Amino acid sequence: MPLISTILFALALAAPQAATPPKEIPVHHAHGSFTVDVHPLTSPPANGISRFTINKTIHGDLEATTIGEMLAGGDPRQGAAGYVAIEMVTGTLGGKQGSFALQHFATMDGAGPKMQVIVVPGSGTGELKGIEGAFVIRIEDGKHFYDFDYTLPEAQ
């Protein structure tokens, strides 16, 4: 029987091992308020498309400023329009310094507004390298607020 035990032991060593389940990365939540400064830019790319600067000062769990650009089309006065934007966020989030880009995709029509704002993959720098997340904008009584769910890789 020692030969069978040796063979079984060798097979057990050679058998593929179950992969270690991935470690769960905790989701962090940040919230606060911001002011936004939007100004039209000259030289829109095409007739029917508007181009704007979009700069924010953000307060709360994220203390930062942003610099960005937005392209918009449609007729917002008629309630049918859309925009895309990218802005670079620089500051401190949860005590960590760095920057990352936010990408906006938004529309409005008869069904109401739809907006998605996400962290651009690979855009994190400094202590925010590897950041991923979704940034939700709320407007209440003319004031801007945010909720930001994000993950950061564990320190190496």
C-alpha positions, 0 to 999 in steps of 0.5 A: 500500500505504500506505493498507492499512498505515494501515488495519491500524494503525488496526484494531490500535489499535481492537482490544480489547487482551488483559486483563493477567492479574491479579497473584498475591497471595501467601498468607501462613501464620501459626501458633501457639497460643491459649487460649479462654474460653467462658461461657454468656450469659443470654437464649438466643434460643430453647429448644434454643439456647445462647448463649456469649461466646467470647474468646481470647488468641492467640500466635505469628505472630498476637498478638491477643485476640478478643471474640465470641459463639457460638450452639450447638444440638444435643446435644454429649454425644450427639455431634450438635451445631453452632455458629456464632460471630463474633469480632473479632480485634484485634492484630498479624499479620505485623508489621501492626496492625489487626483483622478478624472471624472467622466460625465454622460447625461441626458434629459428628455420627457422621461426625465434626467439620466446621469452617470458620472464615473472615475475614469479607469487608470486616472488616479495619481498619488495616494489615489492611484487605482481609485474606482467609483461613481459620483452622484450629483444632487441639486436641492434648492439650487445647491449642489451636493454629491455622494461618492462611492469609491474603492482604493486598492490596499497599500502595497 
